[in-house]
Amino acid sequence: MRVAVLKEDNCQPKKCNDECFHYCPPVRNGQECIIMDDKSGKPHISESLCIGCGICINKCPHDALIIEQLPSELETDMIHRYSLNGFRLFRLPTPTKESVVGILGPNGMGKSTAFNALSGRMIPNLGDWLNKEPEWEDVVESLPKGELRDFFMAVRDGGIKVALKPQNVDRLPKRVQGTVEALLRRVDERDMFDEMTVALGINHLLDRTVQQLSGGELQRMAICATILRDVDVYFFDEPSSYLDIHERMRIVRIIQKLSETKRVIVIEHDLAVLDVLADLVHIVYGQKGAFGIFTPARSTRTAINAYLDGFLVEENVRIRDKPIRFLKHHERTVETGSVVVQWGELGKKLGSFELSTGEGSVHRSEVVGVVGPNGTGKSTMIKILAGEHEYDSGWVTANAKISYKPQHIDVDMDCTVQMWLDSELGMRWRSGEFNVNVIRALGVDSLLPKRVKKLSGGERQAVSIALCLGRDADLYLLDEPSAHLDANARMEAAKAIRRTMEANEKSAFVIDHDVYFIDIVSDSLLVFEGEGGVKGKAMGPYSLRDGMNRFLNDVNVTFRRDHDSKRPRINKNESRKDREQREIGDFYSFNVK
């Protein structure tokens, strides 16, 4: 089955010479393989007449065409198709009783389409995009007997109610007015207002307006509002975003308890969280903006390992050129490189909050991961080192040029990504090592024609990381670079940061809450302790192992290494492995047995 997709945002008929039409071999032989639309000037491609030569793809000056050959058996598994040359979705995840069902895969693969279908907001057209009024009966009859078919029968009959925790909680202040208490009481259909606000740690925020909340507070409020609804199926889209590991583990416990009586589906890009949260996982793969394919559910460990390996055995499909490996860490020493920046006994007051530090230093070619609870001063210290904040006491010694990527990326530029890169980096990004290791690795090359103001959160994050790494500096400061990125993009971003520092003998501070990300990117750790919003103290940098042990002891979580993938995995509380590691103080094991 051949799939031909037109990327509408990229196609610019007024800025090309219809190369796709003029160079198409079937067209030149008199066949109507490509027809140019009279109104839009854009091509309509016949998939049955297309020979898959790829000439149109190579000749298109705006990278607007995707042509792929898929297994013919998928044709009967098509769930929805948006247009002649539009996105199409194959198969669906199954909401399973008494289980947390996880969804793992890149953005742009149809997860939102799947949610809309499962929630009943959209009746799938089964690939017949000309059918503007599809019937639920056709959908039910197309499915084999089983749990998914039974579920859709209930959706058809109006017997399924759903609640969705949206992905972009940072947009809520623009959509919702009033206090947190008023909002939550309005949706409290289960009479659990007091219980859930305490469980989620937001009972002290009730008098605040939605506009006064931080990203983490917005996330917990949105999760609370979702759980308070009395429905049959709960969808959580990236529930760990903006949360520190303390808060992530709290969310894990709450969602798992919810699944004891309700169906729960979770999209999660933090693989450590997904590993401990989900009972079953569907992988979704394909090509962004073109097609998405859901695999059958498999055990969480098997799914994550297959995703990292990049090869799906059952489907005989490779979804990644190279597997993602977690390598054995070697202890770093001060002899690794010369000192780039040193500090000692720093003190800073911001309102009622107070930050303090010990003494520390960062060396050339060293990447320092920065971990700790939200509100303990991680961003504040980074801003001090970046020169954006003055410190009240202590000292900093540095003659380093700084490149800084802030936590919140607020850019409202009316230009293309290409123009943004040119204005910030000049010609450096267009070729060479940086283009291969950063621009292409982060997928920024596919975003060049897009308008900056139309970028998604993940796309904006990728471009911002590239801009930060592309500047000529000695010290790179990146605040939560994994935010909004899918699991694959997170791994690529971590590797891009490491490669940049190693290749150019530069140094970096990286603040993040994703343990996988920190494990890949870090040589050492700066650990923050304290009470969020009140006081914080920066300790270290320590070696990665010592820093993680100190940090996770406070979180009360132990990690082991997966035997096959070497990835860090959260131990179940009070499991044999958990107890063994606690007894010897090994909260972050490097050993693989």
PyMOL commands that set and color helices and strands:
alter all, ss='L'
color gray80, all
select helices_A, chain A and resi 13-15+19-22+25-28+55-59+72-77+111-119+136-142+147-156+169-175+180-187+193-199+203-205+210-212+215-228+245-258+271-277+300-309+334-336+378-385+417-425+428-430+432-440+444-447+452-454+457-470+487-504+515-521+544-555+576-584
alter helices_A, ss='H'
color red, helices_A
select strands_A, chain A and resi 2-6+34-36+43-45+65-69+78-81+88-90+100-104+162-165+233-237+263-267+280-287+291-294+298-299+311-312+317-318+339-350+353-357+359-363+367-371+393-398+402-405+475-479+507-511+524-531+535-543+559-561+568-570
alter strands_A, ss='S'
color yellow, strands_A
deselect
rebuild
show_as cartoon
